[in-house]
Amino acid sequence: MEEIQEHPSQSIGKDDEDEIVKEQSADAHGDPLQDGNLPPKVDSAVEILQEKVTKQVVKEGHGQKPTKYATCFLHYRAWTESTQHKFEDTWHEQRPFEMVLGKEKKEMAGLAVGVSSMKAGERALLHVGWELGYGKEGSFSFPNVPPMADIIYEVELIGFDEVKEGKSRGDMTAEERIGSADRRKMDGNSLFKDEKLEEAMQQYEMAIAYLGDDFMFQLFGKYRDMALAVKNPCHLNMAACLIKLKRHEEAIAQCTIVLAEDENNAKALFRRGKARAELGQTDAAREDFLKARKHAPEDKAISRELRLLDEHDKAVYKKQKELYKGIFGPPPQPKPANVLTRIWEWLILIYQWLLSLIYRLSKRERHKTN
């Protein structure tokens, strides 16, 4: 599927450096995460990282492993091993967790051991002893973890930055954070063009992590405009990847984030409409496409999608018409009368006329007699 450009005069089919454009070939398939209520079942070999930490690979990663003081961005779910109670889930919160290796909190020591053994994009299952988790006393605030609880982590390392002395996002200036995010976005665009969709999404997600809500709330004027010029394309490019991976609900969520900032963003409306159409939400999809056309009236891709919706509706109507015809059948037709039936009907009419005539004649004779 081609991309909508910012200006109506531009063609949807044109590339630009900020946005991913070719969505037509949707042959790639991703492996969405399991529902996450319980730890996933993994058949891979168990690797002993430390006496109290073991790892099983769920999905292989790529590239190098992070070193000490690297700023890592990850998603994870955590359960107590004995009760299978889930007490944290960053995927549900849709906010990656940031960890500087070597500067992690004490209760994250086991998780840090696992993360330091992973490559970008890798997903793994970690078993961590209570000594490298929440300890002998546990935690009775948030998260709520009982004493001496061994922990199971499902972790995905989105990516990491090798920064000297572990300079985290909070220690960066606004220009540094926006610049780091922009570099990640450009790396993501290159990966997308190579059809490495999962890796591209990791770069976009890391870029977005640099421009989180807490940071955006502090920005005004030109700095906010600079940040949005990086952040919104990352969400839209994430949506493009997710549509190709047939993860349409997630694509809708990414577009909706952009539309919360810019309700007339034609690209976000177009991609959300495309994802909704794929889910069979034709009325909502048409609404998005029509609104997008107001802001990009010359775009052929929007017209094509609207035409496809119309053709879909006609096909559905025709199918329903045939279905109902099969259920209720054609209306009953009167059967043609045969010759004997018609003669019998005429004989009955003649008989009734003769009876009537006899009755009138007898009545007249009685009147004369009187």
Buried (B, 14 or more C-beta within 10 A) or exposed (E): BBBBBBEBEBBBBEBEEBBBBBBEEEEEEBEEBEEBEEBBEBEEEEEEBBEBBBBBBBEEBEEEBBEEBBBBBBBBBBBBBEEEBBBBBBBEEEBBBBBBBEBBEEBBBBBBBBBBBBBBBBBBBBBBBBBBBBBEEBBEEEBEBBEBBBBBBBBBBBBBBEBEEBBBBEEBEBEEBBBBBBBBBBBBBEBBEEEBBBBBBBBBBBBBBBBBEEBBEEBEEEBBEBBBEBBBBBBBBBBBBBBBBBBBEBBBBBBEBBBEBEEEBBBBBBBBBBBBBBEEBBEBBBBBBEBBBEBBEEBEBBBBBBEBBEEBEEEEEEEEEEEEEEEEEEEEEEEEEEEEEEEEEEEEEEEEEEEEEEEEEEEEEEEEEE
